Amino acid sequence: MKLLILIDDYPSDENLYSNVFAHVRIKGYIDNGATVQVAITSKHMSVKDYIYEGVPVMGSSKIQDIKNLIESYNPDAILVHFAIGRIIQSILLKNKTIPTIIWVHGYEALGWYRRLFNFHPLKPKSYFKLASLIFRNTIQLFYFRKLISFTNKNKHISFIFVSEWMKKIASTDCFNKINNFSIIGNPIDNSLFSYSKKEDEKRFNLLMIRPFNSKKYGTDLVTEALLILKNTPIYHQLNITIYGKGVEKSKLYRLLKNDTNVHLFGTFVNQIKIKELHDENGIFLGISRQDAQGVSMCEALSSGLVVISSNNTAIPEYIPDNKAGLLTNNTPQDIANKISQVINDVQLFNRLSKDGSTYIQDKVGFKSIIQQELNIISKTINTKKE
């Protein structure tokens, strides 16, 4: 298969962590015999051609350059990650012949009102940010609604949603029923994030790796939960490691930086380092206000950590409560209670560590997901030929 991937950003030697989930997929396609070309579609992208780990990449802010690439490359199928307005308008809605699959990950198909947690009602700047979001989101959903209608009438173009929740919300927020779709989660590299049995004492080692640039990731709730635990006898038995940077980290750093059992790192970490951290710890704090899947939580599960997360959005699809991990109602007290529950129950810790890894590897293990996606790509190509 000859595949063209349209995406808003892609890893490079200067930008290692951008949309790694797509790069992992693409290497899987290549390993299975596909020929691949990536095109970065961001309007902020200067013209740039490069090769990253064997994957050829073209970047341009000009729609015409992308159209020219499609014509010259003549792909068997186009794969799209993050279908934004101008790509929908200029490329996808004019595509009458080329089989196309569009992955829906989150922000590109959600109404602005689902992200109100990021805005502070008492800060004037929040109102300007909110007004800007409403304007941009209204335009985006207008085009996404048109895209759904287009896919419903053309069998050669369809969606892949990473969760049932994501599909349901996209349909609701766009006021449009979606007919042509599949549900397939993002794959995890379970050869890297392989299960390793946890010693009992690892349950005292807590790990959080989260961006601090949005309230979406619930780092403020984790901070309050840890402050609650400070008033309990178990707190000084804990060894807490936190990685992440962003504007939301200031309160956590201010309140916990002097605690000798808390280790704070204001950096990003690569996947090799993440796996090392997984092996050193026993509990992963993956609280979230909204997630279409939660790949970092899935990776932690696969490595054998007990994940404490949130009973909302798509998370229960990937972490069934008390089967693969523990879900909270997103109050600091409940988060603190769940941490205490795991620490005080060694049998629960061991069971969730093993069962969580087995569950998530069966659900989104790398080889299985890549094969599912290749099957759908092949089916889409053959549907057009018919």
C-alpha positions, -999 to +999 in steps of 0.1 A: +000+000+000+011+035-008+000+058+020+000+096+024-004+109+060-016+144+066-009+156+101-005+190+119+030+182+132+056+154+132+087+144+151+121+156+139+156+157+154+148+192+168+113+182+180+114+147+193+080+145+211+055+159+186+027+134+177+049+104+185+017+083+185+015+088+147+052+080+141+049+048+161+019+038+139+037+047+106+068+026+115+044-003+121+028+002+086+063+003+070+073-029+089+043-045+073+053-035+037+036-001+032+052+028+015+046+060+033+049+098+028+041+123+056+029+158+050+028+184+078-002+206+073+002+233+099-003+269+086+027+279+107+050+254+090+077+267+067+085+246+037+108+218+049+116+183+036+134+158+059+136+122+068+130+111+104+140+075+113+134+064+077+101+083+073+100+109+045+083+142+056+072+172+037+061+204+055+044+234+041+019+260+052+005+263+017-025+242+008-014+242-029+018+224-019-002+197-003-025+194-033+006+191-055+020+164-033-012+144-034-012+146-072+024+137-077+025+110-050-008+094-062-014+075-029-036+044-026-050+060+006-048+093+026-047+090+064-055+122+083-047+130+119-064+162+133-087+172+105-087+210+109-110+235+091-087+245+062-077+209+054-114+199+055-124+228+033-096+226+007-086+190+006-111+165+022-144+179+009-129+181-026-117+145-025-140+125-047-118+095-055-090+088-031-098+064-002-094+084+030-095+076+067-096+104+093-085+097+129-104+118+156-084+123+187-102+151+206-101+188+203-109+189+165-144+176+172-154+188+207-175+218+215-158+247+234-181+242+264-164+210+272-132+228+281-145+254+305-124+240+333-094+259+317-110+293+324-110+312+357-142+333+361-124+360+381-095+366+357-103+391+329-078+375+306-098+343+307-127+360+290-106+370+260-092+335+258-127+321+260-140+344+233-112+334+210-118+297+217-155+300+210-148+318+177-122+293+165-142+263+177-174+274+161-157+276+127-139+243+133-172+225+141-189+241+112-164+224+088-163+192+108-201+189+105-198+193+068-171+166+068-194+142+086-222+148+060-196+142+032-184+109+047-220+097+052-225+101+014-191+087+002-180+052+013-144+059+003-139+082+033-145+073+069-135+080+105-115+061+132-124+072+167-101+063+196-130+056+219-168+051+220-170+083+241-151+103+214-174+091+187-206+099+208-194+134+217-183+143+182-217+133+169-235+152+196-214+184+193-216+184+155-253+177+155-248+150+130-251+112+130-219+095+119-223+064+097-189+054+084-166+048+114-145+023+134-134+024+171-097+017+175-076+029+204-041+044+200-015+015+202+009+012+230+044-002+226+040-032+249+074-045+239+089-014+256+062-010+283+063-047+292+050-061+324+074-066+353+062-079+386+062-053+414+077-059+448+053-052+476+072-021+488+068-005+453+033+004+463+048+033+484+064+048+452+040+072+435+046+086+400+030+114+380+041+124+345+017+151+333+018+184+313+011+214+336-002+235+308-039+228+313-063+220+341-074+190+319-048+169+335-060+174+371-026+182+386-044+207+410-066+178+423-035+156+428-019+185+447-048+188+471-050+150+475-013+149+485-019+177+510-047+156+526-023+127+528+003+149+546-020+147+576-020+109+577+007+085+591+014+070+557+026+102+540+063+101+551+064+064+540+057+076+504+083+083+478+066+107+453+081+115+419+065+142+396+076+152+361+061+180+341+062+216+332+037+244+325+019+272+342-001+250+365+029+236+384+035+266+406+011+257+434+023+221+436+059+232+436+053+259+462+034+235+486+056+204+482+091+215+472+104+213+508+092+178+514+121+154+513+100+125+500+088+145+470+110+147+439+099+174+414+113+176+379+102+204+356+111+186+324+097+164+297+110+128+295+114+104+266+099+070+264+130+051+275+132+073+306+095+068+312+099+030+312+127+034+338+104+054+360+077+028+355+100+001+368+110+022+398+074+030+410+043+011+418+014+036+416+007+060+387-014+091+393-033+097+360-061+120+371-079+138+343-109+160+337-112+148+301-096+121+280-104+105+247-082+076+257-052+085+280-021+069+263+002+076+292-021+058+316-023+028+292+015+027+290+017+027+328-009-001+331+011-021+306+043-018+327+025-031+357+018+001+377-015+004+395-032+034+378-054+057+398-075+078+374-109+094+369-144+080+363-152+102+334-151+106+296-134+076+278-112+065+308-135+037+320-132+021+285-095+017+291-094+013+329-124-006+342-127+003+379-113-023+403-104-046+373-076-028+356-071+001+380-090+024+404-112+053+393-121+083+414-149+109+414-122+136+409-124+150+444-091+154+463-105+133+492-114+104+470-080+105+452-063+104+487-086+075+497-078+055+466-040+060+472-044+049+508-065+019+497-038+005+474-010+012+500-029-006+528-040-036+507-010-056+493-033-081+477-052-054+458-019-038+447-006-071+433-039-080+416-044-047+399-007-046+388-010-079+370-046-077+357-042-041+346-013-050+324-030-080+309-062-061+302-045-031+284-021-052+264-050-073+251-070-041+242-044-019+226-012-039+222+009-026+193+008-055+168-030-060+173-038-023+167-015-020+137-031-050+121-066-037+128-057-004+111-041-020+081-071-042+076-094-011+076-071+008+053-070-022+029-108-026+031-113+011+023-090+009-007-108-022-020-142-006-014-133+022-037-121-003-064-154-020-062 
